[in-house]
């Protein structure tokens, strides 16, 4: 059974129901999505292919399935991590299909990050490197009130370590916030809290970043300052877990502050995912 609604000229199928014996699985469906990320309708900024292959957090004893973390630039309500709120585009059948479960990332015993929901795909869905990946989500409750619109997210997916990364693949910058001296950065430096679309690691893959990994590869451009700022410090709230969240420390000159930041740039081959795939192309965040 399909429940369908139309608003003006934009038509969105809001929810589908599958009946298996006495079990009802509800999941959202969206209009047939474009392959172009620019056509996304979701409030999520980045879709990142994680391939955690670990379903222990969902149902102990079940066969591991592929995991797909989705990162938003704002916090969702804790209730949003519900499998009924998400579906995955199955290219083989050209249809939306349910996910097996949804949990908050990370899954390593640290506090949940309400920006990142990890979806576990149903068995049999095994996308390959370079596939275009698509997720539909229902309107999601946000932390502090309000809801997002329903929408879908498109990504060129995860890369193949044996091939050359292409622009847009891999881990990118999702958002950045002023953290002053509330975190790891001591005066006279000031902290910028950054959200990445995956657990950013160095090229060894086994470790999170150190300052030397990013010192000359992440730059903060400040209006009125000729030379971009390089980080003078680095922190990760969930060390030793390579994390979506890092804090960089910078020294703002001439009375400038985070309010004067024009952009933050991360060079290609700076952030590595768990497969050892480097980010392809420069990632740029603009306030």
N, C-alpha and C positions, 0 to 999 in steps of 0.2 A: 504494500500500500504506500502511496506517495502523496504527501500533503504538499500542495503547491500554492504559492501566492505570487501575485504580480503587483509591482508598484510602478506606475507610469509605464515607461518603455523598458524599464529594467526588470527582468524576470528572474527570480531566485527560488529554487526549490528548497524549502526550509528544513525538512526532516523526512527521512525515510525510515520505515519500520520493517524489520525482518522478524518473522515468526519461526522459531525452532521449538517444536513441542510446546511447552508452557513458557518458554523464555522469549521475551521481547527485547530486541536490541534496537535502540533508537540512535540515529546518527544524522548529522546535517548533510545536505547536498547543495552544491552551488551550480550556477550556470557552467556549461562546458568551458573550462578555462583555456586561456591563451597560453602558448609556450613562452611568452615574453614576460619577464619579471615586471616590466613597466606597466603591464596590464593588471597587476595584482589589485585586489580590492580589500585586502586585510589590513588591520591595524598593526600587524607584526611587521617589523622592519627587515628581518632576515630569516630565512629558512636554512638551516645548516644540517647536512647529513652526518649523523654521528656514528651509526653502526656500533652501538655499545654491545650488542649481542648478549644481553644479560637481562633475563626476565624475572630474576629471583625476587625483585621488589614488587612484582605484580602477583605472581602465583608460584609459590615454592613447588619445585618438582616438575614444572612444565618445561617444554622444549624452548630454549632461548630463541627469540625472534629479533629482527632488526629494529634498532631504536632510532628515533628521529626527534632530536631536540629542536624546539621552536623558541626563539628568543624575541620578546617584546621590549619596547623601549620604556615601559612603565610596569608597575606591579599589578598583577591580577589578584582577585580575591582567592583565598585558599580553595574554595569550592570549585574553581574553574578547571582544576586537574581532574576531569571526569571523561571517560572514554566516549560517553554519549555526546560530548561537545565537539568531537573531531571525526573526520573521515579522510581517507587517502584515495587519490586518483589511481585506479588500476588501468594502465594503458592497454593491457591485453584484452580487457573486456570493455574498455571505454566507459567506465562507470565508477561512481564513488563507492567505496567499501568501508566497513567499520574498522576501527583499530581495536586491538585486544585490551589495552588499558592505557591510562595516562597518569604520570606521576610527576612530582616536582623534581627538578634537577638542582644540584647534583645528587647522586645516590650513595655517597660514600660516608654517611654518618655525620655530615655537617648540616648546618641549618638550611632549610629549603630556600631556594632563590625564587621568589614569586614572579620573576621576569621570564623564567625558562621552564617550559613544560616539555617533558620527554614522552613521546608517543611510542608505543610498541605495536608493530604491525602484526596483522594476523599471519599465521603460518602460510607459506606458499608465496608470499609477496617478497621477492628478493631482487630489488632493483640493482642494476649493474652500474659500475663507475661511469660517470658522464651522463646517466639518464636524467631527464627532466623530471623533477619531483614536485608533486602538487598536494597540498593539504587544504581542506575546507574546514572552517570552524564556525560554530554557532555564535550568536551574540554572547560575549563572555563578561561576567561580572568583574569590575575593576576594584582593586583595593582602595577603600575610602569612598566607594559609591559610584554609581553609573555603570554603564555597560558599553562594550565595543559594538560596532556593527558586525553583522555576519560577513564573512569574506573568505577569499582563498589566497594562498601564497604559492608562488612558483620559484623554483631554484634550478639552476643547471646541475645541482647536486654535488656530490663528493668527487674528488679526483682520483685518478689512478696513479699510484706512486711511480709506476714505470714510465709514465708519459709526462710531457711538459705541461705544467699548470697553465690554464688560460684565465684571462681577466674575468673576475666575478666569481671564480671558484674559491673554495676554502673559507677560512675564518676571516671575518671582517669586523669593523667597528660598528656597533649598533647605536650606542649613545654615550654621552659623557656628562658628568655633573661636577659642580664645585664642591669640594670636601674640605677646603681650608686646612686647618690643623686638627680636625676632628678624627683623623685616621692615623696613618703611619708617618705623615710628613710633619716635621718640626720646623718652626719659624727659624730662618726667614723664608724657607720654601713653603709652597702651598700645594695641596693635593687636588688632583683631578681624578675622580672615580670614573672608570670606563667599563662599559659592558661590551663584551665580544660575543660573537655568534657561536662560539664553541670554546672548549677548554684549551686555551692557547698554550702551546708548548714550544720549547726550542727544538733544534734540528735532531737532537738525540731522542726526542719523542717521550722519553721516560721522565722528564722533569719539566716543571713549569719554568717560566722565564726567570732569568736573573737580569740585573741592571745592564750588564754588558751585552745581553742579547738584543736589547731594544734601544740602548742609549743613543745611537746614531741612526736609528731606523724608524723611530717615532718622533715627530716634530710638531710643536705647537706654534701655529702662526698667530701673532698678536697684532691687532691693528695699531699702526704707528710705530712698530718695532721692526727694524730692517731685517734682523736675523732671527729665524725661527728658534724657539726654545727647545733644548734637548732635556730629557728627564735627568734629574740629579738624584733621584731615589725611586724605589719601586716596592710595592707591597701587594700581597695577595691574601685576602681574608681567610682563605681555606687551605693554606699551605699545609701539607705537601700536595694537595690535590690540584692539578692544573685546572684553572677555573675560568668561568665566563667573566669574572670580575677581577680587575686589577686596579691599583691606584698608582698613578705616577706623580712624582713631586717635581715641581718646576719653580724657578726663581723669576717672578715677574719683575721687569725693570720699570723705572720711571713712574711709579705710582699706578701702573696698570694692574689688572686683575682678571679673573675668569670672565667677567663681563665684556672684556675687550678681545676675547679669543675669536679669531675669524674662522679657523678650521684646525683640525688635527689630522695629520697624515701618517699612515703606516706603509712602509715600503713593501713591495712584493717579497716573498720568501722570508717573512719575519715570523708569522704565526704558523705553526705546524699542527695538524690534527692528529688523532690517535693512529692514523694509518701512515703518518710521515709525509702527508701531502702539504705542501706549502701553499699559502695564499697566493693566488694568481693576480697580478696587477696591484696597483696601489689602492688602498682603502682610505677613503676620506670621510671624516665626519664634519658637518657644518651645523652650527647651532640653529 
